[in-house]
Amino acid sequence: MEPGRASGSLGAVKRFAIRTYGCQMNQHDTEKVSNLLHHAGWRPAAHEGQADLVVVNTCSIRAKAEHRLYSDLGLLGAWKARAPGRLLGVGGCVAQQEGDEILRRFPQVDFVFGTHNVRLVPELVAAAEEGERQVRREEVRSLARFDLPERHPAWAGASPGRAFVTVMEGCDMFCTFCIVPRTRGREISRPADAIAAEVETLARRGVREITLLGQTVNAWGRRQGGGFAALVRGLAAIPGLERIRYTSPHPVFFEEDLVRAHGELPNLCPHVHLPLQSGSDAVLVRMRRRHTADDFRRLVEALRRARPDVALTTDLIVGFPGEGDADFRATLDLVAETRFVDGYSFKYSPRPGTRAADFAGQVPGEVAQARLEALQALLRSLTLAAHRARVGQRTRVLVEGESRRGGQRSGRDPYHRVVNLPASAARPGDLVPVRIVEATPHSLIGEVEVKESARWADERGEEVGPGSRTGSFAA
């Protein structure tokens, strides 16, 4: 038996671990699974060697993510064989696509659940404990898919003071490169009153920042005649909620009222993640993005008129079928013109079942790689320039936990920039005033302003001093 394992002892607590790949939707699905398992009597393992159950939450946006899953399952077969009674489950987008094939290829897998079936995980685990292998990946069009228990008292979430809130799932856009409509299903919006009730509960429990999630989040409510901006305005009035974020919006659903809201709502963060994908109109047409480069420019201009300091980040694909040198230059030009603070950039990866997988004009791998390196060099230069411009400024940081740099705390400011702080300056869940003292290519370095922190906390009637629980999460 491996050190720390509880299996085999009378009345032992069952332990689980979850591996998560992919987007923030996947991260939130992992949180949902964790909360469900808490309600079913399970508790987190300190490491996989201690776990009785491992769940792999998968991503299928790129082929590389699928290959990673198959490699993981091979290694986890050995993990499972080392102790009797261990269970292995697979969820997420690859599970939605492959389903029965995963059970057939990998006998070590006990259950598979699709993106609409997260709430069934405790049931699947219980069946697996009785030796029953199952796949559940049917599409659920009813609002029951959103019916999940409140946070278990023993589960505090990964980031104190912050929470994801699902407002809609699925996508009806069918961009030619994207597998999401097949893995997440068609668009469905959650009722506004259910969203507001969840956010109110979170705020009462100490959550100060929420991120509204959806594949095309600003399309929320359009099938029911609602408007995303109205939803945001309603949530902004909830007492105790200091920050609202949302991701990922689609440029075509950016209503004027949402643009205005960025200039009018102090707790709507001055950051917009705005996927561009390409700066070439010809490529955008082949991608079926339904907007032009000039449409994107006008939206950026409108956002900056409403909120001049807004920080823009983006998603970009290079090497899309038919992309020529002029198309790629158009992307570089628009990225430089927009001055994105950061961006996620990828080489095009053909996904089975998408229209673009069958397009002519596939770009050679070495050409796509060269373009990716050039684009990433530009993005790095823009990020460093934006960070250097922040030195000397004051901001407020919601501390999340340990920094990757080691010996420091890390958190994010309203612009969604990572700020590293001295380890002794604050604790996870603290919301602290900070002065930016240094810029790096990937993050900012800050110092907590102790006097300002004391003044601000005193005004709020809170405990005063470094490490005070200003805005901490308490489940």
Buried (B, 14 or more C-beta within 10 A) or exposed (E): EEEEBBBEEEEEEBBBBBBBBBBBBBBBBBBBBBBBBBBBEBBBBEEBBBBBBBBBBBBBBBEEBBEBBEEBBEEBBEBBEEBEEBBBBBBBBBBBBBBEEBBEEBEBBBBBBBBBBBBBBBBBBEBBBEEEEBBBBEBBEEEEBBEBEEBBEEBBBBBBBBBBBBBBBBBBBEBBBBBBBBBBBEBBBBBBEBBBEBBBEBBEBBBBBBBBBBBBBBBBBBEEEBBBBBBBBBBBEBEBBBBBBBBBBBBBBBBEBBBBBBBEBEBBBBBBBBBBBBBBBBBBBBBBBBBBBEBBBBBBEBBBEBBEEBBBBBBBBBBBBBBBEEBBBBBBEBBBEBEBBBBEBBBBBBBEEBBBBEBEEBBEEEBBBBBBEBBBEBBBEBBBEBBEEBBEEEBBBBBBEBBEEEEBBBBBBBBBBBBBBBBEBBBBBBBBBBBBEBBBEBBBBBBBBBEBBBEBBEEEEEEBEBBBBBBBBEB
